Amino acid sequence: MPLRDPRQLGDYTLEHALSEGPAGEVYAGRGPGGERVAIKLFSTELESPQNFLQRAERLKRVEAFHSAMILDAGIEGARPYVVSEFVDGVSLRQAVIEHGPLGGAALHRLAIATMTALAAIHQAGAVHGALRPDNVLLGPDGPRVINTGVAAAVESGAAIATQQVASPAFLAPEQFAGALFPPSADLFSWGATVAFAATGQSPFHSNSLSAAMNRILREEPDLSGVADPPRQIVAACLAKDPGLRPSASEALMRLVGHSMLTDLPPIIEEAPPRRRSRAPALVAAAVVLAVLSAGGGHALARVTRPNAPQGIAAAPSTPPGASAAPSMSVRPAQPDPTPPPKPTASVKAAGIGLTLHENPSDPVILRAYRVGKDTYIREGDTFVKSKISNAEPGFSPDGKWLALYAEPTLTIINLQTKEQFALTPQVSGTLTLPTWSPDSKRLLLNITDGGDPELAMGFALVDPVTRTTATVNTQDKGERIYAWLPDSSGVLIDYKTETGWGLRARDLGGRELWTRHWVGQLWGRRSFNPSNTSFLTLCPSGGSFCLWDPQSWGRQATVAVYGSKGGTLLSWYDDSHLIITEPRDKDKAVHQIIAIDLRGRTQRVMGELVGKDDRDDLIYTYTRR
């Protein structure tokens, strides 16, 4: 509405008000040359005007890639104001409310544009500090981020207090803990903003400030309405731990390629001091965006080598430690898979109150379980307590061998002839988790340091035919689990990266084959699905499981498994279903073992356990039939 008494702020004439709120007023105005500008006049009075002017000067160096450029700043009395380019458009919030959520290419364009703005902001050594749907305008030339850095430039305590009241669902967990404007929080706010664009509400939507804070601090985001792209990047940016979130430059490159472009050098370098200069890295990013826009799609490539092991693509010729760039995995929507068949028989376990509900056509079966020092081995429809105390069982895929490891002795039994023998492997460290190779020719035991947590130092390989043991020292210092590659030619283990967890492949001599630093933590010893077309990890963002294509190493799906009170993933049922224990609740009389589909929906009860017998040291061993 027009001002009754248009005023001047420095060299700028105020024409009419655009908005008004607790933080201040925003006006449309004119600059000295008649150019249109937007002027934000803050309500707060500054404690240090000089600090504000210094911060505002830094904001002028931010490149205008999909953001409204900060042109000037000043002080009227004790009240600060910031002048920026005028963007003729509606806010993202208003657009979604009036016209509904974005999807498809429109959502992807919004994600790329706003992340491009963040990359430029961070390159200039600044932060946005208040990214949310109100601060994204949909202008005639595309999405534009506004109010860059102004919340941090004005005395930050008041600004963050205003945000916590006005838009708590777009703040990062660390901001509630006192970290007011870290760059990592911009990534979290971006993820929440894009999720809002896709669904019409924050992924932590709640009806009160306290409920929103609780969801942000303790619960996983609701991304059920966010499609790929850009769901994968949104999930990564919404990690609770700021150290697990990608940088703006990394996220931008992933969005541009719609895949994890991990062998590209970082695009963010030291910002040049010249105002409006074009940093080569961001120019390159802009060129890529222009090419994609002109071409109407994505340029994709898959790099493979001859004689790659079945079920997993060989890495391109890169130095040890380098990660190959995965291609995009395009998967058309599939109908719901056929659920597991209904059970036709029940089997009672020994030693605990466990009842299994089975069908002869089930592709998997519970072959053993361990509770405390007692190990029970299945024989037909009964479970027999092993004479070997504190034994870890391991069954070969072909059904021929059973390994029982009870430190320091390894006992191997030929289940066909009932012949058995014992070995005492000599290693420097602690042996654990006997696991047979997919071809059933070798047994692997992890060598750990015996600490808490146990860290891998290498592995031992046992040949049951020659009855010999070979040890391989790696000093991986990852979690203690090694998993076999599907062709039995090597092993996988996770390792800590600068931003989270990745996977490292080694041959059976311990030589590194490749790394995949973006995929998260190894789930377990049988992470590949039965057909070796998917690989399961703990998601980089935490709180759920990720499925990856072992040819391209692009993400296929995210599966929510854990409830608020815990729960354990036990095994693959088939390519489309997982077996899990339901979240533990000691108040329930019966706990269930269930089969879920890859959307996390319960498909069948596989077993029931008396609640009091659900112990931390109860370990199940499922095998293929």
C-alpha positions as CSV (number, residue, x, y, z in Angstrom):
1,M,0.0,0.0,0.0
2,P,1.3,3.6,-0.7
3,L,2.9,5.4,2.2
4,R,1.1,8.4,3.4
5,D,4.4,10.2,3.7
6,P,7.1,8.7,1.4
7,R,10.4,9.0,3.1
8,Q,14.1,8.8,2.3
9,L,16.6,6.3,3.6
10,G,20.0,7.5,2.6
11,D,20.0,7.9,-1.1
12,Y,16.8,5.7,-1.6
13,T,13.2,6.8,-1.8
14,L,10.6,4.6,-0.3
15,E,7.5,4.2,-2.6
16,H,5.3,1.7,-0.8
17,A,5.3,-1.1,1.7
18,L,5.7,-4.7,0.5
19,S,5.4,-6.4,3.9
20,E,5.6,-5.8,7.6
21,G,6.5,-8.1,10.5
22,P,8.2,-8.4,13.9
23,A,11.6,-8.1,12.3
24,G,10.8,-4.9,10.4
25,E,9.3,-3.5,7.2
26,V,10.1,-4.1,3.5
27,Y,9.6,-1.4,1.0
28,A,9.7,-1.0,-2.7
29,G,11.8,2.0,-3.6
30,R,14.0,3.8,-6.1
31,G,17.7,4.3,-6.1
32,P,19.6,7.5,-7.1
33,G,19.4,6.6,-10.8
34,G,15.7,5.7,-10.6
35,E,16.3,1.9,-10.5
36,R,13.9,-0.2,-8.6
37,V,15.1,-1.6,-5.3
38,A,13.8,-3.4,-2.3
39,I,14.7,-1.9,1.1
40,K,14.4,-3.8,4.4
41,L,14.3,-1.6,7.5
42,F,14.8,-3.6,10.7
43,S,13.0,-2.9,14.0
44,T,16.0,-3.8,16.1
45,E,18.5,-1.2,17.3
46,L,22.1,-2.2,16.8
47,E,24.6,-2.8,19.6
48,S,27.5,-2.4,17.2
49,P,26.7,-0.4,14.0
50,Q,30.3,-0.9,12.7
51,N,30.0,-4.7,12.9
52,F,26.8,-4.4,10.9
53,L,28.3,-2.3,8.2
54,Q,31.3,-4.6,7.9
55,R,29.1,-7.7,7.5
56,A,26.9,-5.9,5.0
57,E,30.0,-5.0,2.9
58,R,30.9,-8.6,2.7
59,L,27.4,-9.4,1.4
60,K,27.9,-7.1,-1.5
61,R,30.5,-9.5,-2.8
62,V,28.1,-12.4,-3.2
63,E,27.7,-13.3,-6.8
64,A,24.1,-12.8,-8.2
65,F,23.5,-16.4,-9.2
66,H,19.8,-16.9,-8.6
67,S,19.9,-14.5,-5.6
68,A,18.8,-10.9,-5.2
69,M,22.0,-8.9,-5.0
70,I,22.7,-6.9,-1.9
71,L,23.4,-3.3,-3.2
72,D,23.9,-1.2,-0.1
73,A,23.3,-0.9,3.6
74,G,23.1,1.9,6.1
75,I,21.7,3.0,9.4
76,E,18.7,5.3,10.1
77,G,19.0,6.5,13.6
78,A,20.0,3.3,15.3
79,R,17.9,1.1,12.9
80,P,19.8,-0.8,10.2
81,Y,18.5,-1.2,6.6
82,V,19.6,-3.3,3.7
83,V,19.0,-2.5,0.0
84,S,18.8,-5.2,-2.6
85,E,17.8,-5.8,-6.2
86,F,14.0,-5.7,-6.7
87,V,12.5,-9.0,-7.7
88,D,9.0,-8.9,-9.2
89,G,7.5,-12.1,-8.1
90,V,5.6,-14.0,-5.5
91,S,7.2,-16.0,-2.6
92,L,7.5,-19.7,-2.9
93,R,5.2,-20.0,0.1
94,Q,2.5,-18.0,-1.5
95,A,2.8,-19.9,-4.8
96,V,2.5,-23.3,-3.2
97,I,-0.5,-22.2,-1.1
98,E,-2.3,-20.7,-4.1
99,H,-1.3,-23.2,-6.8
100,G,-0.2,-26.3,-5.0
101,P,3.2,-28.1,-4.6
102,L,5.8,-28.3,-7.3
103,G,6.8,-31.5,-9.0
104,G,8.9,-32.9,-11.8
105,A,11.2,-30.6,-13.7
106,A,9.8,-27.5,-11.9
107,L,10.9,-28.9,-8.5
108,H,14.3,-29.9,-9.9
109,R,14.8,-26.4,-11.4
110,L,13.9,-24.8,-8.1
111,A,16.3,-27.1,-6.2
112,I,19.2,-26.3,-8.6
113,A,18.6,-22.6,-8.6
114,T,18.4,-22.2,-4.9
115,M,21.4,-24.4,-4.3
116,T,23.3,-22.4,-6.9
117,A,22.5,-19.3,-4.8
118,L,23.8,-21.0,-1.6
119,A,27.0,-22.0,-3.3
120,A,27.7,-18.4,-4.3
121,I,26.8,-17.1,-0.9
122,H,29.2,-19.6,0.8
123,Q,31.9,-18.8,-1.7
124,A,31.8,-15.2,-0.6
125,G,32.4,-16.3,3.0
126,A,28.9,-15.5,4.0
127,V,25.8,-17.4,5.1
128,H,22.2,-16.9,4.2
129,G,21.0,-17.5,7.7
130,A,17.2,-17.5,7.1
131,L,16.5,-19.7,4.0
132,R,12.8,-20.6,4.0
133,P,9.9,-20.5,1.5
134,D,9.2,-16.8,2.3
135,N,12.8,-15.9,1.2
136,V,12.5,-17.6,-2.2
137,L,10.7,-15.5,-4.9
138,L,9.5,-16.9,-8.2
139,G,10.4,-14.1,-10.6
140,P,10.1,-13.8,-14.3
141,D,13.7,-15.1,-14.7
142,G,13.3,-18.0,-12.4
143,P,13.6,-18.6,-8.6
144,R,15.6,-16.0,-6.7
145,V,16.8,-16.2,-3.1
146,I,16.3,-13.0,-1.2
147,N,17.5,-11.6,2.2
148,T,20.9,-13.1,1.8
149,G,22.8,-12.8,5.1
150,V,20.7,-10.0,6.5
151,A,19.7,-12.0,9.6
152,A,23.4,-12.6,10.4
153,A,24.4,-9.0,9.6
154,V,21.9,-7.6,12.0
155,E,22.6,-8.5,15.6
156,S,22.1,-12.2,15.5
157,G,20.5,-12.9,18.8
158,A,17.3,-11.0,18.0
159,A,17.2,-12.3,14.5
160,I,17.4,-16.0,15.5
161,A,14.8,-15.5,18.2
162,T,12.4,-14.1,15.6
163,Q,13.1,-17.0,13.3
164,Q,12.4,-19.5,16.1
165,V,9.0,-18.0,16.6
166,A,8.1,-17.3,12.9
167,S,9.5,-20.4,11.1
168,P,11.0,-22.9,13.5
169,A,10.4,-25.8,11.1
170,F,13.1,-24.5,8.8
171,L,15.9,-24.2,11.4
172,A,18.7,-26.8,11.8
173,P,19.1,-28.8,15.0
174,E,22.4,-26.9,15.9
175,Q,20.6,-23.6,15.8
176,F,18.4,-24.6,18.7
177,A,21.6,-25.5,20.6
178,G,23.1,-22.0,20.2
179,A,25.0,-22.2,16.9
180,L,23.3,-19.2,15.3
181,F,24.4,-19.0,11.6
182,P,26.7,-21.9,10.6
183,P,26.9,-22.6,6.8
184,S,25.7,-26.2,7.5
185,A,22.4,-24.8,8.8
186,D,21.8,-23.3,5.3
187,L,21.9,-26.8,3.8
188,F,19.4,-28.0,6.4
189,S,17.1,-25.1,5.7
190,W,17.4,-25.6,2.0
191,G,16.3,-29.3,2.4
192,A,13.3,-28.3,4.4
193,T,12.4,-25.5,1.9
194,V,12.6,-27.9,-1.1
195,A,10.5,-30.5,0.8
196,F,7.9,-27.7,1.4
197,A,7.9,-26.9,-2.3
198,A,7.2,-30.6,-3.1
199,T,4.6,-31.3,-0.4
200,G,3.1,-28.0,0.8
201,Q,4.5,-28.4,4.3
202,S,7.7,-28.6,6.2
203,P,9.1,-32.2,6.6
204,F,8.9,-31.5,10.4
205,H,5.4,-30.0,10.3
206,S,3.9,-29.6,13.7
207,N,1.3,-27.5,15.4
208,S,3.5,-25.8,18.0
209,L,7.0,-24.5,18.4
210,S,7.9,-27.1,21.0
211,A,6.6,-30.0,18.8
212,A,8.5,-28.6,15.8
213,M,11.7,-28.4,17.8
214,N,11.2,-31.9,19.1
215,R,10.7,-33.3,15.6
216,I,13.8,-31.5,14.2
217,L,16.0,-32.6,17.1
218,R,14.8,-36.2,17.4
219,E,12.7,-37.5,14.5
220,E,13.4,-38.2,10.9
221,P,12.0,-35.9,8.2
222,D,8.8,-36.9,6.3
223,L,10.0,-37.0,2.7
224,S,7.2,-39.3,1.5
225,G,6.0,-36.7,-0.9
226,V,9.4,-35.7,-2.3
227,A,10.4,-37.5,-5.5
228,D,13.8,-38.0,-7.1
229,P,15.3,-35.8,-8.2
230,P,16.0,-34.1,-5.7
231,R,14.9,-36.4,-2.8
232,Q,18.4,-37.9,-2.3
233,I,20.1,-34.6,-1.9
234,V,17.2,-33.3,0.3
235,A,17.6,-36.3,2.6
236,A,21.4,-35.8,2.8
237,C,21.0,-32.1,3.7
238,L,18.5,-32.9,6.5
239,A,21.0,-35.0,8.4
240,K,20.9,-34.3,12.1
241,D,24.7,-34.2,12.3
242,P,25.9,-31.1,10.4
243,G,29.1,-32.9,9.6
244,L,27.2,-35.5,7.6
245,R,25.6,-32.9,5.3
246,P,27.2,-32.1,1.9
247,S,28.6,-28.7,1.2
248,A,26.6,-26.4,-1.1
249,S,29.1,-27.0,-3.9
250,E,28.9,-30.8,-3.6
251,A,25.1,-30.7,-3.4
252,L,24.9,-28.5,-6.4
253,M,27.1,-30.9,-8.5
254,R,24.9,-33.8,-7.4
255,L,21.8,-31.9,-8.4
256,V,23.2,-30.9,-11.8
257,G,24.1,-34.5,-12.7
258,H,21.2,-36.1,-10.8
259,S,23.9,-38.5,-9.5
260,M,26.7,-38.4,-7.0
261,L,29.4,-36.8,-9.2
262,T,32.1,-37.7,-6.8
263,D,35.2,-37.6,-9.0
264,L,34.8,-33.9,-9.7
265,P,37.0,-31.4,-7.9
266,P,35.4,-29.1,-5.4
267,I,33.9,-26.0,-7.2
268,I,34.2,-23.7,-4.2
269,E,37.4,-21.7,-4.0
270,E,38.5,-18.5,-2.1
271,A,36.2,-15.7,-3.2
272,P,38.0,-13.0,-5.1
273,P,37.8,-9.5,-3.6
274,R,36.3,-7.8,-6.7
275,R,32.6,-7.1,-6.6
276,R,30.7,-8.8,-9.4
277,S,33.7,-10.8,-10.5
278,R,32.9,-14.2,-11.9
279,A,34.7,-17.0,-10.1
280,P,35.7,-19.7,-12.5
281,A,34.2,-22.5,-10.5
282,L,30.8,-21.0,-10.4
283,V,31.0,-19.9,-14.0
284,A,31.6,-23.5,-14.8
285,A,28.6,-24.5,-12.8
286,A,26.5,-21.9,-14.6
287,V,27.7,-23.2,-18.0
288,V,26.7,-26.7,-17.0
289,L,23.3,-25.4,-16.0
290,A,22.9,-23.6,-19.3
291,V,23.8,-26.7,-21.3
292,L,21.3,-28.8,-19.3
293,S,18.6,-26.2,-19.8
294,A,19.3,-26.0,-23.6
295,G,19.5,-29.7,-24.0
296,G,16.4,-30.4,-22.0
297,G,17.9,-33.3,-20.0
298,H,21.0,-34.7,-18.4
299,A,24.2,-35.9,-19.9
300,L,24.9,-39.3,-18.4
301,A,27.7,-41.9,-18.8
302,R,28.3,-45.3,-17.3
303,V,32.0,-46.4,-17.0
304,T,32.7,-50.1,-17.0
305,R,35.5,-52.4,-17.7
306,P,35.6,-55.8,-19.4
307,N,35.3,-58.9,-17.1
308,A,33.6,-57.0,-14.3
309,P,32.5,-59.4,-11.6
310,Q,28.9,-60.4,-11.9
311,G,26.6,-58.3,-9.9
312,I,28.9,-55.4,-9.3
313,A,30.5,-52.9,-11.8
314,A,34.3,-52.6,-11.8
315,A,35.6,-49.2,-11.0
316,P,37.3,-47.2,-13.8
317,S,41.0,-46.9,-13.9
318,T,41.5,-44.4,-11.0
319,P,44.2,-44.3,-8.4
320,P,43.7,-46.2,-5.2
321,G,41.4,-44.2,-2.9
322,A,39.7,-42.3,-5.7
323,S,36.0,-42.7,-6.2
324,A,34.4,-43.4,-9.5
325,A,31.5,-41.3,-10.6
326,P,28.3,-43.3,-10.6
327,S,25.8,-43.0,-13.4
328,M,22.2,-42.1,-12.8
329,S,19.9,-45.1,-12.2
330,V,16.6,-44.5,-13.9
331,R,13.9,-46.8,-12.6
332,P,10.4,-46.7,-13.9
333,A,7.6,-47.0,-11.3
334,Q,7.0,-50.6,-10.5
335,P,3.8,-52.2,-9.2
336,D,3.8,-53.4,-5.7
337,P,5.7,-56.7,-5.4
338,T,3.9,-60.0,-4.5
339,P,3.8,-60.2,-0.7
340,P,5.2,-63.2,1.1
341,P,2.8,-66.2,1.2
342,K,0.7,-66.7,4.2
343,P,2.2,-69.1,6.9
344,T,1.0,-72.7,6.9
345,A,3.0,-74.0,9.9
346,S,4.4,-72.9,13.2
347,V,7.7,-74.0,14.8
348,K,8.5,-73.6,18.5
349,A,12.0,-72.6,19.4
350,A,13.9,-74.0,22.4
351,G,15.2,-72.0,25.3
352,I,13.2,-68.9,24.6
353,G,9.5,-68.1,24.0
354,L,9.8,-67.9,20.2
355,T,7.3,-69.2,17.7
356,L,8.1,-69.0,14.0
357,H,5.3,-68.8,11.3
358,E,6.5,-70.4,8.1
359,N,5.6,-71.5,4.6
360,P,7.5,-74.2,2.7
361,S,7.9,-71.7,-0.2
362,D,9.7,-69.1,2.0
363,P,13.1,-68.5,0.4
364,V,14.7,-68.0,3.8
365,I,14.6,-69.9,7.1
366,L,15.8,-69.2,10.6
367,R,18.8,-71.7,10.9
368,A,20.2,-70.7,14.3
369,Y,19.9,-68.2,17.1
370,R,22.2,-67.3,20.0
371,V,21.0,-66.1,23.4
372,G,23.8,-65.3,25.9
373,K,26.3,-68.1,25.7
374,D,23.9,-70.6,24.3
375,T,23.7,-71.3,20.5
376,Y,20.7,-73.3,19.1
377,I,21.1,-75.0,15.7
378,R,18.1,-76.0,13.6
379,E,17.6,-79.7,12.8
380,G,14.4,-80.1,10.8
381,D,11.7,-78.4,12.8
382,T,13.5,-78.5,16.1
383,F,16.3,-76.4,17.6
384,V,19.1,-78.2,19.4
385,K,21.5,-76.5,21.8
386,S,25.1,-76.7,20.6
387,K,27.6,-78.4,22.9
388,I,30.0,-75.6,22.1
389,S,29.4,-72.7,24.5
390,N,29.5,-69.1,23.3
391,A,29.7,-70.1,19.6
392,E,29.1,-67.8,16.7
393,P,27.5,-69.8,13.9
394,G,28.0,-69.4,10.1
395,F,26.3,-71.5,7.4
396,S,27.7,-71.9,3.9
397,P,25.2,-70.9,1.1
398,D,25.4,-74.3,-0.5
399,G,24.3,-75.9,2.8
400,K,27.4,-78.1,3.1
401,W,29.3,-76.4,5.9
402,L,28.6,-75.1,9.4
403,A,31.3,-73.0,11.2
404,L,31.1,-72.5,15.0
405,Y,33.6,-70.0,16.4
406,A,34.2,-69.9,20.1
407,E,37.4,-68.1,20.9
408,P,40.0,-69.3,20.3
409,T,38.7,-72.4,18.5
410,L,37.0,-72.6,15.1
411,T,35.0,-75.8,14.5
412,I,33.9,-76.6,11.0
413,I,31.3,-79.3,10.4
414,N,30.4,-81.0,7.1
415,L,26.6,-81.2,7.4
416,Q,26.4,-83.8,4.7
417,T,29.0,-86.3,6.2
418,K,28.9,-85.1,9.8
419,E,32.7,-85.0,9.8
420,Q,34.2,-82.1,11.7
421,F,37.5,-80.6,12.5
422,A,38.9,-77.8,14.7
423,L,41.4,-75.0,14.0
424,T,43.0,-72.4,16.2
425,P,43.9,-69.5,13.9
426,Q,46.9,-67.5,15.1
427,V,46.1,-63.8,14.7
428,S,47.0,-60.6,16.4
429,G,43.6,-59.4,17.5
430,T,40.2,-60.8,18.1
431,L,38.3,-63.0,15.6
432,T,34.6,-62.6,15.1
433,L,31.6,-63.1,12.8
434,P,32.3,-66.2,10.7
435,T,30.9,-65.6,7.2
436,W,31.1,-67.9,4.2
437,S,31.8,-66.7,0.7
438,P,28.9,-66.8,-1.8
439,D,30.6,-69.7,-3.6
440,S,30.9,-71.6,-0.3
441,K,34.7,-72.2,-0.8
442,R,36.1,-69.9,2.0
443,L,35.2,-68.8,5.4
444,L,36.0,-65.2,6.5
445,L,36.5,-64.1,10.1
446,N,37.0,-60.5,11.0
447,I,40.1,-59.5,12.9
448,T,39.4,-56.6,15.3
449,D,41.2,-54.8,18.0
450,G,38.8,-56.0,20.6
451,G,37.9,-52.4,21.6
452,D,34.6,-50.7,22.1
453,P,33.6,-50.2,19.4
454,E,35.5,-53.0,17.7
455,L,37.6,-51.7,14.8
456,A,38.7,-53.9,11.9
457,M,42.4,-54.7,11.6
458,G,42.0,-57.3,8.8
459,F,40.5,-60.6,8.1
460,A,41.3,-64.4,8.2
461,L,40.4,-66.7,5.3
462,V,39.9,-70.4,6.0
463,D,39.8,-73.1,3.3
464,P,37.7,-76.1,4.6
465,V,39.1,-78.5,2.1
466,T,42.8,-77.9,2.8
467,R,42.1,-76.9,6.4
468,T,44.4,-73.9,6.2
469,T,44.1,-70.3,7.4
470,A,45.5,-67.2,5.7
471,T,45.5,-63.8,7.4
472,V,45.3,-60.4,5.7
473,N,46.2,-57.3,7.7
474,T,44.5,-54.1,6.4
475,Q,44.3,-51.7,9.4
476,D,41.0,-50.4,7.9
477,K,39.9,-49.1,11.3
478,G,36.3,-49.2,10.1
479,E,33.5,-50.9,12.0
480,R,34.2,-54.6,12.5
481,I,32.1,-56.1,9.6
482,Y,33.5,-57.2,6.3
483,A,31.1,-58.3,3.6
484,W,31.8,-60.5,0.6
485,L,31.6,-59.2,-2.9
486,P,29.0,-61.3,-4.8
487,D,31.5,-63.1,-7.0
488,S,33.7,-64.1,-3.9
489,S,36.7,-62.2,-5.3
490,G,37.0,-59.7,-2.5
491,V,35.5,-58.0,0.5
492,L,33.8,-54.7,1.4
493,I,34.2,-52.7,4.6
494,D,33.0,-49.2,5.6
495,Y,35.3,-46.4,6.5
496,K,35.0,-42.9,8.0
497,T,35.2,-40.0,5.6
498,E,35.3,-36.3,6.3
499,T,31.6,-36.0,5.9
500,G,30.3,-39.4,6.9
501,W,30.8,-43.0,5.9
502,G,31.8,-44.8,2.7
503,L,32.7,-48.2,1.4
504,R,36.0,-49.7,0.4
505,A,36.5,-52.8,-1.6
506,R,39.6,-55.0,-1.3
507,D,40.7,-58.1,-3.1
508,L,41.6,-61.3,-1.0
509,G,45.2,-60.1,-0.7
510,G,44.1,-56.9,1.0
511,R,44.7,-54.6,-2.0
512,E,42.3,-51.7,-2.4
513,L,40.1,-52.0,-5.5
514,W,37.8,-48.9,-5.2
515,T,36.0,-46.7,-2.8
516,R,32.4,-45.3,-2.7
517,H,32.6,-42.5,-0.2
518,W,29.0,-41.3,-0.5
519,V,26.9,-44.4,0.3
520,G,27.0,-44.6,4.1
521,Q,27.8,-47.4,6.6
522,L,27.8,-51.1,5.7
523,W,24.6,-52.7,7.1
524,G,26.0,-56.2,7.6
525,R,27.5,-59.3,6.2
526,R,24.8,-60.0,3.6
527,S,24.1,-56.5,2.4
528,F,23.6,-57.6,-1.2
529,N,20.0,-58.7,-2.1
530,P,19.6,-62.3,-3.3
531,S,20.0,-61.4,-7.0
532,N,22.9,-58.9,-6.3
533,T,21.0,-56.1,-7.9
534,S,20.8,-53.9,-4.8
535,F,23.1,-53.1,-1.9
536,L,21.9,-52.0,1.5
537,T,23.6,-49.4,3.8
538,L,22.7,-47.2,6.7
539,C,21.8,-44.0,4.9
540,P,24.4,-41.1,5.0
541,S,21.7,-38.9,6.6
542,G,21.1,-41.5,9.3
543,G,17.8,-42.9,10.6
544,S,16.9,-45.2,7.7
545,F,18.4,-47.7,5.2
546,C,19.5,-46.9,1.6
547,L,19.4,-49.2,-1.4
548,W,22.1,-48.7,-4.0
549,D,22.6,-49.9,-7.5
550,P,25.9,-51.9,-7.4
551,Q,26.4,-51.1,-11.1
552,S,26.1,-47.3,-11.0
553,W,26.1,-46.8,-7.2
554,G,23.2,-44.4,-7.5
555,R,20.6,-44.6,-4.8
556,Q,17.5,-46.7,-5.7
557,A,15.4,-46.2,-2.6
558,T,15.3,-45.3,1.1
559,V,13.7,-47.7,3.5
560,A,12.5,-46.6,6.9
561,V,13.1,-49.5,9.4
562,Y,13.7,-48.1,12.8
563,G,10.9,-47.0,15.0
564,S,11.1,-44.5,17.8
565,K,12.0,-47.3,20.3
566,G,14.5,-49.2,18.1
567,G,14.2,-52.2,15.9
568,T,16.6,-54.5,14.1
569,L,17.1,-55.4,10.4
570,L,17.8,-59.2,10.3
571,S,17.9,-60.4,6.7
572,W,16.7,-60.1,3.1
573,Y,13.5,-62.2,2.5
574,D,13.7,-61.8,-1.2
575,D,14.6,-58.9,-3.6
576,S,11.6,-56.9,-2.6
577,H,11.2,-57.6,1.2
578,L,13.3,-57.4,4.3
579,I,12.9,-59.2,7.7
580,I,13.1,-57.0,10.7
581,T,12.2,-57.1,14.4
582,E,9.5,-54.7,15.3
583,P,10.6,-51.8,17.6
584,R,11.3,-53.1,21.1
585,D,8.7,-52.3,23.7
586,K,9.1,-54.1,27.1
587,D,5.5,-53.2,27.9
588,K,4.2,-55.4,25.1
589,A,3.6,-59.1,25.9
590,V,4.6,-60.3,22.4
591,H,7.2,-58.9,20.0
592,Q,7.0,-59.7,16.4
593,I,9.4,-60.5,13.6
594,I,8.0,-59.2,10.4
595,A,8.6,-59.0,6.7
596,I,8.3,-55.5,5.2
597,D,8.4,-54.3,1.6
598,L,10.8,-51.6,0.5
599,R,8.3,-48.9,1.4
600,G,8.5,-50.0,5.0
601,R,5.0,-51.6,5.0
602,T,4.4,-54.8,7.0
603,Q,3.6,-57.7,4.7
604,R,3.7,-60.7,7.1
605,V,4.4,-61.8,10.6
606,M,7.3,-64.2,10.5
607,G,7.6,-64.9,14.2
608,E,6.5,-63.9,17.7
609,L,8.7,-63.6,20.8
610,V,7.6,-63.3,24.4
611,G,8.5,-59.8,25.4
612,K,10.5,-60.7,28.4
613,D,12.8,-62.9,26.2
614,D,13.6,-60.0,23.9
615,R,17.2,-59.5,25.0
616,D,20.1,-57.4,23.7
617,D,22.2,-60.6,23.3
618,L,19.6,-62.5,21.2
619,I,21.0,-62.9,17.7
620,Y,19.2,-64.5,14.8
621,T,20.8,-66.3,11.8
622,Y,18.7,-66.5,8.7
623,T,19.9,-68.4,5.6
624,R,18.5,-69.1,2.1
625,R,16.8,-72.4,1.9
